Amino acid sequence: MTIEYVDAGEAIDHGALSAVSGTAPAVADNINYERILNARSESHNWITYYGDYDGKRYSLLDQIHTENVKRLGPAWIFQAGTSGQIAGASTYAFETCPLVVDGVMYVTGWDGWFWALDAKTGEQLWRYKHAVPFDVSLCCGNVNRGSAVANGKVYFVTPNAHLLALDAATGKKVWEKTIGDVRAGESASLAPLVVKDTLITGSAGGEFGVRGHIDCWDLETGEQRWRCYTVPKPGEPGSETWPADGESWARGGANHWVTGTYDPETNLYYAGTGNPAPDFDGAVREGDNLYTDSVVAVDVDSGEIKWHYQFTPHDLWDYDSTMEMTLFERDGKKLLGHFDKNGYFFVLDRTNGELQHVTPFVDRIDWGTITRDGKVTPRKYPDKEGEPVHFYPGPAGAKEWTHAAYSPRTDLFYVPVADVGATATRRRREFKEGMPYWGAAVQVDIDDMAGSVSAFDSHGVEQWRWRNPHPMASSVLVTAGDVVFTGTPTGEFLALNARTGEELWKFQCGSGHHGSPMTYSVDGKQYVAVPVGWGGWLEGIIPGMLGAGHGSALIVFALPD
């Protein structure tokens, strides 16, 4: 019998689907900070969003390797539902990354859904549905990217900016907090991150002219520990990069809507921030506009920003920098690697934010140039309202929010590339709370686009490229078996040789990939899980690439017995 808890906690009987009535094994009771610190050492599990705090998306599992991956086949499929429309515009997509703890899988979905599954068979153990208002303001899709687990509970955020803690064994709600102002256009979609005895979240909604923030919460009670705003108010460090008069800073964007990474030695949380608001109209926000399009290194105990690096000063092109901040070491230095939407790969010293070098990772870039030492020369934006400007990469590239991976075995980064341009036509609009605040109409080049999975060494030198006719919008996973996994918008899930880029295997999943694959093992057998379900704002700009349809599912692969 599966028990579903619907928002207020009432139980609904959905029939005999589980051998244990309405419960999952209490495997999460022993998940604590010490185990998460050493998450990669227990690679049979996937107990935190990136697989470890460092964001590498690298697994030590090697049962599936370059020689036998061609024998992979579906082990089980969980049908999560059907994509569709909400609020007249935004679409559902399956953008999650599942977690696995000792044979139990925790999966978030769109619109407030959460499932616990048997990781070996796919049987549903329990499910939960949070009631999301139908008129919640969402820029780019009704989506959720994952959860956190610790101390017998699972944690996730909802589109209407709530943070929930559920009992990991039963799915019953333990506590709920409001983490953003939904009336102003704030929302939430990232996977929370457990650090010590706290939980870190971030806000979304920059396209509605909100002020971004990062928040820290007590794991047990949900009490707020601190809030770090990512746009400084007048008098705070960085406020000089915004107009002195007016209130542009108060609606400046810079939202942190993708999970950051954490270094326990520096005690810093590395958070990427989004574009400034309005996206394309810089005349109402003169200056560099800190801390938009940046990485901010936040002390997890105090919430204080210790250092920052801005990838695109005074952004006019919608170049969010929310993507992962991958932590790695080279020549005795603690470094951070970041593939930015603006088309450049940055490597920083993660102890102080000093730039080591920057190199392009996509072929077409004309919004501006950045030299290897970081000097930015932007292209002039047309002064006249209504005058169109074409630029590369467009807001759909050069990399979506989905994640690169890094293998210490090969010393290579594997990045999903979207080589696609766009045309923006500035249309100044007065700010109105809760209404879109873009400052332009945007048309993406749907007839001239390409994609790839490209492998770069840590110095920014490309080593190989697997080409695709469409932009890549799936996260990448790499394993100790030297296999790179990713998915295409047209539905293929594929395996590449991590050293050469050779295509080793592929499987048509029936819908496009816009989520994050992961791997785990149960009873000594390795599995690879991938969420399948195309949607979000990309659905509107890349039509006709949806495989067999919009159905959303979690497909789990394994080698035959």
N, C-alpha and C positions, 0 to 999 in steps of 0.2 A: 504494500500500500504506500503510495506517495502522498505526502502532505504538502499542500501549497499554502504559504502564508501570504495574504494579500494586504499589504500596507499596515492596517491596524492590527494584524496578527491573527485574524480568524482563520481557522483551518478548514480546508476543502478537500474532501476525499476524492482522489482521481483514480482509484482502482489499484489492483495488485501489480505494482511495477517494481517493488523492492522487497527483498527477502527480510529486511529489517523494517518494521513499520514506521515510516516517516522519519527515519534517522539515517545519518551517515556515521561511520566509525569515528570515534573521538580523537582522530589523528592530529588535529590542530592544537590540542591542549598543550603539547610540548613544543610548539613553535615559539621561539623567543628570539631576542636580539642576538644572543650568542650563536644560535643556529643560522640566522640570516647572515651574520658576519662571515660564516663559512659555507654559504649556500652552494657554491660550486663543488665543494668536496663531497656533497651528497647529490651528485648529478642524476641519480635515479628519480629525484624530485625536481620540481621547478617551483620554489617557494617564494620568489619575489619577482617583480615585473620583468626585469631584463635577464633573469636567471641568476643575477648577482648584483651587488651594489655598483659595480664598475661599468655597467651598460654594454658589455661586450657581446651579449647574446651568443655566447660560446658555451658548448656543453662538452664535458669530458667523455660522454658516452661514445663508444666506437664499434658497437656490435654491427651497426649499419655503416658500411664503408664504401669506398670507391669501386670495389670489386663485386659487391653483392647488392648494391642499391637498386640495380635494374630489376631485382626480384620483388621489390616492394609492391604491396597491394593493400586495399582497404581492409582494416581489421574490424571496424565498426563505424557507424554514422549516426550522429545525433541530429535529428531534424529540429532546428530551433524555431523556424517560422518563416514568414513571407515578408519581404520588404514592401514598402509602400510609401504613402505620403502622410505628412503631419503638418498641421498649421498652414496648409495650402502650398508649401514650398519645400521644406526640408525633408530629406528622405532618410530612411533607415539604412544602416549598413552594419555588417558584422566585423567590427574593428578591434575585437578583443584580443588579449593574450591569456589563455587559460593558465591557472596554477594547478600544480599537482603536489599532494602531500600523502605519501605512503599509501598509494592506491586510490585516493579520492581526488577528483578533479572539480575545481571551482571555476565556473564560467559566467561572465557577465554578458548581457545583451543590451540592445537598444531599449529605450522607453521604460527603464526601471526593472528589467528582468534580471534574475540571478538563478543559476542552477547548480546543484551539486550532483555529480555523476560518479558512477563506478568507473575508474580509469581503465580497467581491464575489459569491461564489457559494454560500457556506454549506458548502462541502466541508470535511469533518473532516480536519485535518492530523495531529494526534495527540491522545491523551487519556490521562489519568492517574487512577488510583483509589487513594485512601488507605484503608487498612483501619481502619474505625471499629468499636470493640466494640459488640455489639448491646445491651448493658445500660448504655450511657453515660446519665447522668442529664441530662435536658433539660427545661427548664420549658415552652418555648413553640414547639417545632418543631425538626426536624432541618434546619437552614437554613444558608446562607452568603450573604453580601452582596456579595462581590467580591474583587478581587485588586489587587496592585500590580506594577509592572514597572519594571526598571532594570538597567543593566549586563549585558544578555543573559540576565536571569533574570526569572521571575515568582514572586510570593510570595503565599501564602494560608494561612489558618488552617483548622482542622478541628474538628468537634464535640467531639472528645476532647482539645481544648486543646493541639494541636500547631501549630507554625509550620513551613512547608515552603518551600524554595527549589527551583524546577525550572529546568532549562535551557529557555529560551524557544523554542529551535529544535527540540528533540527531545522535551521533556516528561520527560526523565530527572531523577530527584531528585539535587540537588547537596548539600543538607544539610537536617537536620530537628532541631527543638528542641522540648522540652516547655515550655509557657508557663503551665500551670496544673495544679492538683491535681484530677484527674478523680475521685478517690475521695471528695473532699469535696463534689463537685457542681459544680466549675468546668468551664466549657466555653468555646468561642470561636466567633464568627460574623461579626465585622466585617471589612471590607476593610482590610488594613494600609495605612499611609501612608508613602511614602518622603520623608524630610526630610534633606537633606545626604547624608552617607554612612551614614545609619541608616534603620531601619524602626521605626515605632511601632505597637504593638498594644494591645489591652485585653482584659479578661476578662469573662465572663458567668457567671451562676449565682446571682444575688442571692436568688432564690426558694428556694435551698437553704442560706441562711445562711453565705455565704462572705464574705471581706473583699476588696473590689474593688481592682484595681490597673491601672496603665498601665505598659507596658514599652517599652524602647528596645533595639534589636538592631543589631549591625554587619551591613551589607548583604552583605559578602563572606563573612564567617566564621560569622555567626549568633551571635557572642559577645554576651552581654548587657551593655549599657552602663549601664543604670540601671533601677530599679523605683520607681514612685511609688504608694504606697498612697493610696486615696481615702477611707479611714476612719483617722483618727489614733489611734495607741495612746496610753496614758496618758503625760502629760508633753509631748506634741507639740501644736503650735498646733491648736486646735479640739477637743481631747480633753475640754475642759470641757463640751461639748455632749452628752456621753454620760454614763451613770451612772458614778460614781466607783468603785463596787464591782462585782464580777461581770465577765463577759467579753462583754457585748453588743457592744462595739466590734469584737471579733475575728470576729464573725459579722454585721457590720452592713450588708452589701450594698454599695450605691454603685458598682456595676460599670459600666465603660465599654465598652458593647457595640455602639456605632455609631461609625463613623469621625469623628474631629474635623476641625477646620480649622486652618490655619496662616498666620501673618503673618510673612514674612521680616524686616520692618522692626522688629517688636517681639521677634522670635525666640521667639514664644509659640505653643504648641499649645493650642487651645481644645477641651477635652474635656467632653462632657456625661456626667453620672453618673446611675445608676439609683436606684430606690427603696431605702429602708432595709429591713432584715429584722428581725423579721417584717413583712410588708407592712402588715397591718391592726391589729396589736396594739401600740400605743404604750406600754402600761404597763410593758413590760419594757425600754424604751429611752427613758426620760424625757429631755427636752432637744430641742434643734433638730436633732441628729444630723448634723453636718457629716461629710463633704462630700456627703451624699446629695442627690439632686434639685438638683444644682448644675451650674454651669460652673466648671471649674478651669482657670486659665491657667498652663500648665506650661512652664518654660524647657527648650527641647529639648536643650541641652547638658548640663544638670545634673539634670534631673528634678525641680527644686524648684517648688513651687506659689507663684507670684508674687502672685496674687490669686484670689478666688473670689466668686461670687454665688449664693446659694441661692434657688431659685424657690418651693419649698414647704417651709418649716421644719416639722420634726416631722410628716412626711407620714403620714397614716392611710388614704390612698386609692389607693395604688399608682400614683403620678404620676411615673414615670421622666422624667428630663430629658435623656435620651441623644440626642435628636434633634439635627439639624445646628445649628451655630452660624454663621450666615451673616454674612460680613464685607463691609461696604459703607461708603461715605463720604457724609456730608451736612454741608453748611455748614462744610467744612474739618475736620470731626471724623472720626476713625477709629472706626467703630461696629460693633456686633455685634447682629444680630437673631435672636430665638429664639421660636418658637411652641411653648409648653409643653403637655404633656398635661393640665395643670390648667385649660386654657381661656384662658390669657392670653398676649398677645404682648408680649415684653420687648425693649427696646432699651437696650443698655449702651455705655458708652465702653470700647472694647476695650483701651485702654492701661492702665486702672486698675480696671475693673469697676464704675464709678459708674453707677447707674441714671439713664437719661435720661427714660424714661416707660414705663408699662405700661398696656395696654388689653385688654379681652376680645375674642376672635375667634370665639366660639361663642355661640349664643343662650342655652343653659341651663347655668347655673353656680350651685350652691348649697352646695358644700363649704365655702365661705368667700368673702371678698371681698378684693381687693387694690386699693388706691387708686392713682391715677396716679403718686404719688410713692413707691409701694412698700410702704405699710403693710398688713400682712396681718392680717385678722380671721377666724380659723378658726371653723367651726361646731363645736359640742360633739359629741363622739362618745359614744354610749351607754356608760355605765359597766358595765351588766350584761351578763355573758356570755350569748350566745344571743338577745339582743335585736336584731332586724334593723334596719338603717338603709339608707334609700335615698338615693342621691346622684347629682348631675350634676357634671361628666362622670364616667362609669364608667371602669374601667381600660382599656376599649377606645377611649376618646376622651380629650380632644377632638381629638387627633391621634395617629395611630399613629407608629411609628418612621420610616415613609416620609417623603420629603423635600419641603419647599417649594422653590420656585425664585424667583429675583429677576432682573428685567430692568433694566439701567441705561438702556435706551431708553425705558421707560415709567415708571421709578422705582416699580414695583409688585412686591410679593411675592405669590406665588400658592401658597396653602396648601390641602392636602387635609384636609377637615374631617370628623370623625366625631362627630355629635351623638347620643349614646346614653348612657343612665344605667345604674345597676346597684344591686343590693341586697347588702350584706355582712352576714354574721352572725358575730360574733366567736366563735372557738373556740380557746381557748388550748391550745397544745401545747408540750411540752418539746422543746428543741432536740436533734436527733439528726443526726450528721454524715451527709451524703448523702441526707437525707430532705427533702421539701418543708417549707418553714417560712413559711407564709402567715399563720397566725393568724386565719383566717376562711374561711367558705364564701362564694362569690360567685356571684350570678346576674345575668346581663346582660339588659337589657330588649330581647328580640328582637322584641317586638311594637310597640315605640315607638322608632323610630330614623330618622335622616335623615343626609344627607351633603351636601357641596358642595365645589366648588373656589371659594374666595373670594379676591378680590384686595384687598389692603390697601396703602395708601401707607406710607412709612416712619414716619409719625406715628401709625399705627394706625387710620386712617380707612378704612372699607370703601368700595371704589369700585364693585365689582360682585360678583355671586354667581351661579354656575351650580349649580342645585340637582339633587340626586339622591335617590331614595327610600331609598338604603342608604348607610351610612358609607363614605367613601372611604378606601382602604387602599393606594393606589399612589402612588409618587413622582411629582412634576411636573417636566416639562422645558419650558424656554422658549427660543426662538431669536430671532435677529435678523430673521427673517421675520415677527415678531410673532405667532407661533403658540405656544400652550400645549398640550402633549400630556400625557395621563394616561389611566388605565384604571379601570374599575369592577369591583366584586366579581362582577357578573353577566356579565363577559366583554367588554364594549365597550371598545375603544381609541378615543379621541376627540381631536379637535383643536378648540381654542377660540380665538377672537380675543383676543389679549393685551390689547387696549385696551377691549373692550366686553364680553367674556364670551360673545359669540354662538357657538353651536355650529356649526362649519363642516363637520365630517366625522366619521364613526364607522365602526368595523368590528368585527363580532362575532368574537372570537378563540377561542371555544369553552371557555374556562375563565377564572376570575377573575384579577384583577391584584393582585399583592402585592409587586412589585419596582420597579425603577428604569429607565425608558426612557432612551435616549441617542441621539445622532445623530453621524454622521461622513460622510465622502465618500471615494470611490475613483474615480480617473480622471475627476474633475470631476463625478461624480454623487452627490448627497446621498441618504443612507439614514437611516431612523429605526428603531431596534431596540428591541423590548420583550420582556422575559421574561414568559411566561404560565404560570401554574400556581398555583392557589389552595391554601392550606394553612396550616400554622402553627396557633397557638391560636385564631385567628379562625374557622377552619373549624368549630370546635365551637360557637361562639356565634352564628354567622350561617349557619345551615343553609339548604339549598335555594337557594343563590345561586351555584352553581358553573358556570353556563353549560352547556356540553355535557358536562362531566365533569372529571376530575382530571388529564388528560394535561398534561404540562409540555412547553413548546416555546419556542424563541426565534423570534419572527416579525419579519422585516425588511421594511420598506415603502419604496417609492420611487415617483417619478413615472414614467409610461410614457415610453419612448424616442420 
